[in-house]
Amino acid sequence: MPTAERTGPVVARALQILGAFTPDRRALTLSELSRYAGLPVSTVHRLAADLVAWGALERDQAGCYHIGLRLWEIGSLAPRGLGLREAALPYLEDLSQVTRENVQLAVREGTEVVFVERIAGSKAVPVLTRVGGRFALTATGVGLVLLAHAPDDVREQVLSGPIKRYTERTITTPHRLRAALADTRARGYAISDRQVTMDAVSVAAPIHGAEGDVVAAVSLVVHYGSASPHELAPLVRTSARAISRALMTARP
């Protein structure tokens, strides 16, 4: 049997190969995989064959590699994604049907937002987010909610680092962002007014888990000027409370 010393590096190299894929790099040739993973072609060729055999990668007729369906199946079992999504989906669908706007569900992973679910309205404003995608905590409605309720050390880490600017409306100074987070906690919801794109406004509210801590956030993203964010807030907060109750009563 392989020893831990021999197995560990193999796993690490396999993860380097999988990590070479991004939303902008969904299909990679062997040489591209080698370059982005930082590994020799011979190593990538051998490990990629094993990953294809297991189903983590797929290879098309042109010889390009893609993320395999089995990896998606395994990833969908992550408890913070699957259990949360199942509890929240009925309420997300209700909110989408009532508003015909974009509805988003997200969690915090470190210093980033990870989107667990998104329902696009029929005439909703285009958004930059996608299910499984990551985004900064500092600009989106869900990000502001999650950052406002994050542990102090996480919040200070974000505030002390570079804050990315997406539009001229993006809050990029720590003192202004700190004030926005305090407002979010005080009123129970966040407003991201054209901070990601100049045609969109997001209203988000916190979702509480069984222990009462904030475990996720739900948001509506609408065209700027189509509705008052403060008028949308009660709808979003009602959905957040319903999802929180569903999580608190769900069986372990």
C-alpha positions, 0 to 999 in steps of 0.5 A: 500500500502507498505510504502517507508520504507518497500519497500526500504529494500525489493528492496535492498534485491532483488538486493543483490540476483541478485548481487550474480550472476557473470560470474563464478556463473551463476547457484546457489542453494538456499543455495548458493544464501543465502550465496553469497547475505548475507541473511537468507535462508527464506528471499531468498526463499521468494524473489526468488519466487517473482523474478521467478514469474516476470521473473528476475530469472529462476529455472531449474529442478535441483532447481538451479536459473539463471538470467531470460530472462526478466531481460536481456530484461530490461537491453538491453534498457539502452540507452548507450547500445542500442542506441550506439550499434544500431548506431555502429553495421554496422561499427563494422561488416564492420571492422570485415569483412575487418580484420577477427579479434575481434572487440569490442565496450565499454563504461566507467562505473565509473572506469571500462570498460563495453563491449557493443558489440563484434564480433569475427573473424573466426580465431581471437585470444581468448579474456577474454572479453564478452558482458556485462562484465567489465574490468579494464580501465588500460590494454585494448585498449578501456580502455586506450582510455576511461581513457585518455578522462575521467574526471580528477578526475576519471583518478586520482582515477584510477592512485592513486589506485592499478593497476592490472597486467595481464601479464609481459607487463602490465603497472602498474606504475602511471607515465608510465600509465600517459605517455601512456594516454598522447600518446593516446590523442596526436595520437588519438588512443591507443595500448595495446601491450600484456598487457592483454594476451601475444598473443594479441595486441589491437588498439582502438580509441575514439567515440564522442557523439553529444556534442563532448565528448568521449562516447565510444571506438572501438577496434581491437584485433589481434594476436601479430605479425600478423600486425603492430598496427600502420597499423591497427590504420587508420582502427580503427579510420575510424570506430570510426569517422563513428560511431561518425557521426552516433551518432551525426546525430541520432534522440534523 
